[in-house]
């Protein structure tokens, strides 16, 4: 290869490398703190949003909604907050941690009672959980886990909380509760319908536990976000047709 051509090739390669590094260094990393029950759906939504906004990289932080709220309140990096309940988002709003005007409900869920797949007993009503055969019942910790608060509310309304609380095995998030049931470490548990659907070979849905208020998921840009416009676009994206199709695929209803 002639010297001139070789120099041109090297120079072109160097320019391409510089351009690639420049794009990488200017890529906007959007951190989304989302409830554990959204894990699978949001991981599928990530590439869809990134394709619609070239140069954007989504970074997810999944945990119980209450834990995420505490992280944001303490200054942890976050651009979007997606909670599994209204109460936690209301607390974020009261602390001025989110942009209230941009808050949106984007999904719905249901509370169900599940038992291990190999279980020979299947409760047909909540009151049956007070029987001796259900000695260990996993429930999300009501203080920090929305599914736990929904569960406590349902059981209190039915006059059963006092009888079932002593049997309670606390879970730090809904996926941990699901795992306890899947491994048959408990006799029953309360989880979201979307989570139960993840392990149809390991858990059986016994019944739906109607909640006093609908289970709706809100999302909002974090007030301290360094990517305000992009955070707003992600929240808006969650209610779009493509996003709703993915959420429906994972069992979520429309808000």
N, C-alpha and C positions, 0 to 999 in steps of 0.2 A: 504494500500500500504506500503510495507517495506520501512524503512528509506532510505536505499541505493538507491532504485529505485526512491524514491521521490526526493532525492538530485540530481540524474542523470537527471531527468525530468526538475528540476529547472535550473540546469546548462545548459542544452540544450536550454531551452527557452531563457536564458540570452544570450547565444552565438548567437542565431538567431536574437534577438533584436539588439545586438551590430552590427551584420553584416548588418542588414537593415539600421540602423542609419548611418553606415559607407558609404553604397552605396548612401544614400540620401545626405550626406554631400559632397560627391565627384561628384554628378551629375552636369554635365555641363549645365548651363542655357544660352541658346543662345537667345539674344534679336534681334528681326527682326523689324525694323521700315519700315512700308509699307504703300503705298497710300491707302486711304479710300476705293477706288473701289475694292481693293483686299480682303477686310475683309472676306467675306463668303468663297471664294476659299482658302485663306490661312488657315483659321480655320479648313477646312477639310484636307488640306495638312499636318498640324501639326502632327497629330497622325501617318500619313504614314512615315514621316521623322523620328519621334521618334522611331518607330518600326524598322527602318533600322539602327538606331544608339542607341542601348540600353544605358541607363544612361544619355541620353540627354533630356533636357526639353526646349521646345520652348516657348518664351515669346514674344507676339506680341504687337506692339505699332502702332496703326492705326491713321492716320491724313492726312491732305492735304500735298502733297509732299513738298511744300515750307516751311510749318511749321516744317516738319521733318528735312529738311535741316538746318533750324535755330537751332533746338535742337541739332543736331549732331555737328554743328559748335561751339556751346557753351559748348560742352563737355558732353552732355547727354549720358548715357550708350547705346551703340548700336553696334551690331556685323555685321549686314547686312542692307543695305539700298535698298529698292525696290521702284522706282519712277514710276509715271504714265506718265512721258514724258522724252524726251531726254534733254531738256533744263535744268531742275533741276539737273539731274545727271551730266550734263556738268559743272554746277556751283560747284557741290561737287568735281568734278575732278579738276577744276581750283584752288580750295582751298586745294587740296591734302588731302581731307577727306576720299577718297576711294582708293582701290587698283585698279588702272586703268587697268592693264593687265588682271585682273580677271572679268572685267565688261562684262555682258552678257545681250542680249535682250531675254526675255522669253515668252512674250505674246503680243497680238495685240487686239485692240478694235476699236469701231466706235462711232462717235458723232451723236446723234439723237435729234430731237425735240419732246417733249412729251407734252400732254395736259391732264387735269383731265379726268378721265373715263366718267364722266357725261357731259362733254362738248359737245355742239351741233355743235361747229365749229372745223374743222380739217384743218389746213393749208396744202396746197399741194405744196407750194413753200415758200422760205424764205421771199420773198418780201411781202407776205401776213401778216407777223408779224408787218408790219408798219401800218396796218389798226387799226382804233379806237377800234375794238373789242378785241384787244390784248393790254390792257393797262398796265399790269404788267407781265414782263418776267424775270424769275429767271436765273441768269448766275453766275457761279463760279467767285469769285474775280480774275481777270486776274493777279494781282500782286503776288498771292501766290498759286493759284489753277490751275493746268494744264488744266482741262476741260474749265476753263474760258479763258485761252490763246488760246486754240484751237477755242473756240467760237468767240472770238474777231477777230482772223485771218480769219475765214470763212466769218464773216459779213463785215469785211473791204474789203476782196477780192470781195464781192458782191456789195460794195458801200452802205451798209445798216447800218454800225455801228453808224453813226451820227444820224440816225433816231430812232434806237432802244436803244442806250445807255441811253437816258432820261427815258426809261421805265424799266430800269434794276433794279432788286432786287438782291443784292449781296448775295452769299452763301459762307460760309467758307470752304465747301467741297462738293463733288458731291452728297453725301447722303443727305445733308441738302437741296440741290436743289431739289432732288427727293421728299423729304418730303413735300416741299412747294407745288409742283404740286399735289401730292397724296392727300393733304388736301384741294385742290382747293383754296389755298390762292393766287395763281397767275393764269394767263390765259394760260401760256405756259412756257416751260423751256428747257434748253440744258443740257443733261446728256449723260453718256456713254450707249451704247446699253446693256451692261451687267447689269447696274443698273436698267434700265427700265424694264428688264426682271424679276426683283425681285418683282414687284408689278403690274402684268398684270390685276388685278381686280381694280386697283386704277388709273392707268395711261394708256394712249393710245399713241403709237408711231405714229406720224404724218408723219415724213420723216427722211431720213438720210441726214446729212449735210456733204458732202465730204470735208475733210481737205486737205490742200496743201501738208502736209507731213503725212505719215502714223502714226497712233497712236500706238506706240510700247513702251512696258514697259521694262526698264533696271533694273538690280540688280547688286550689287557689295558688296564685303566685306568692312567693314569700316576699315580704316587704323589703327585706335586705338584699334581695337578689341583685347580682351584678349584671344579669342578662334579663332585664325586665320585659323587653319586647318579646324575646324568645320564650320566656316563661309564660307569658300571656298566650302566645301561639300554641304552646303545648296544652294548656288548659282548654282552649277553644277546640283544639284537635280532638280531645277526648269525646266531644259530643258530635263529631263529624261522622258521616256514614261509614268510611273505612274503619275508624276506630270502634264504632258501635258494632260493626260486623265481627271484629276480633273479640270484643268483650262478650258478644252473644255466643260465639263459638266456645268460650270458656264458661258458659252458663250464667253470665250476668244478664239481668233484665235492664230495660230502659228505666231511667230515673222517674 
